C-alpha cells in the first residue's frame, strides 16, 4: 500500500520521457533558429561590407582632382606606366577617363585568356593560382587618384626643377610608402603630370625628383607654383573579383570570397599586384554598366561588359552591382533549389539553358543588388560667361582627333 505499482511507475516514466522529448525539441528548434539567424546576419553583414567597398570605389572612379576629366589629359612621363594609361605612340597624353572603370566577363571558355592585354595580365592570384577569378563571375577594375597629405611650399624654377614639399604624414623617403620608383601625380586645375620619383626624398625641405631614366623625360608639362593650388596625388588602381579561398565548409564544398588586388606600380615591364581577401562567402560578382547610347532620350541602358566597345567605357555613367552571398555552414534541411536574380544573370541549382548554376548544397544564400552613379562623368565644364558674374555649363565638343574623349 505504501509503494508504487508497476503501472504507476510506467506512467511516471512515460510522463518524464514526454517532458524530456519536449525540452530537447525546444532546444533543437531554438538551436536551429539561432544558427539560421547567425548565418543570415553573417550573409547580410558580408553583403553590406562588399557593396560598401565597391560603392566607394565606383563612385570615385576617375577622380583626378580639380581638372575636368573629359578635357584635361595626363602628361605621362613615368617609365613603364600601366597599360591602361600608356600614351599612344608619339604622344605623352593619356586620359584616365578612358580606363577609370573597366570590366570583364569570366566564362569557362575564356578563363585562361580573359585578361589578355589588361593591366593585370598574367598576375598570379587574379588570372592563375588558387584564388584566381572564377568562371560565371565578373571582374571590375577601378582607377582614380588619391590626394596626399603633402604641401607644395615653393615655386618650381623650371619644368625640370625639384618639387619642394612638406610631409606632415611622413610618407616620403626610403622604406616608406613613397620612395624611389613610386608613381605620383602633380596637378592643378589646368594640367596634370604623372611621374616616378627618381630618388629617395631626403633632407629638409624634402625634394621630389623626376629625372631620367626612370622617367622618359625630366620635363613636366609646366613649372608648378605653390600658390596656384598645385597638389600631389597617388594613383590607385584596384581590381575586384571572386575567387576560391582554398577552404571547405563542413560538407567539403569550396568556400568562395570577394577579393581585391591593388596595383603596386613597379618600374618594370611585368605587373605586380597585392591580392587580399575581403569578404568570405561571396559566390559571384555580377555587374551591368549604364550607358547613354541615345543622347536625345537621356535614357540609360544597362549592359554587361562584353557588350561594350573599347571606346564606350568612357561613356559609362552608372553601374549596377550584384553579389550572391552564402554562409559557410550547412544549416538548411534540404539542398538549396532556389533561384537568385543578379544584374544580367540568374542563378539556379541546375544552371539550365542560359542560367548560371549555384551549388546544390545546404548553405543559406541571398542575392544583393545596388545601383551606383559615377560622380566624375560629365562632359564639359562649369565656366563663367565672359564679362559677367554669371556661370553656365559649357559642353565640350572637341573631336577625337586630338585624343580628347569628349565628342
Secondary structure, 3 states (H helix, E strand, C coil): CCCCCHHHHHHHHHHHHHHHHHHHHHHHHHHHHHHHHHHHHHHHHHHHHHHHHHHHHHHHCCCCCCCCCCCCCEEECECCCCHHHCCCCCCCEECHHHHCEEEEEECCCCCCCCCCCCCCCCCECCCECCCCECCCEEEEEEEEEEECCCEECCCCCCCCCCEEEECCCCCECCCCCECCCCEEEEECCCCEEEEECCCCCCCCCEEECCCCCCECCCCCCCCCCCCCCCEEEEEEEEEEEEEEEEEECCCCCEEEEEEEEEECCCCCCCCCEEEEEEEECEEEEEEEEEEEEEHHHCEEEEECHHHCCHHHHHHEEEEEEEEEEEEEEECCCCCCCCCEEECCEEEECCCCCCCEECCCCCEEEEEEEEEEECCCCCCCEEEECCCCCCEEEECCCCCHHHCCCCC
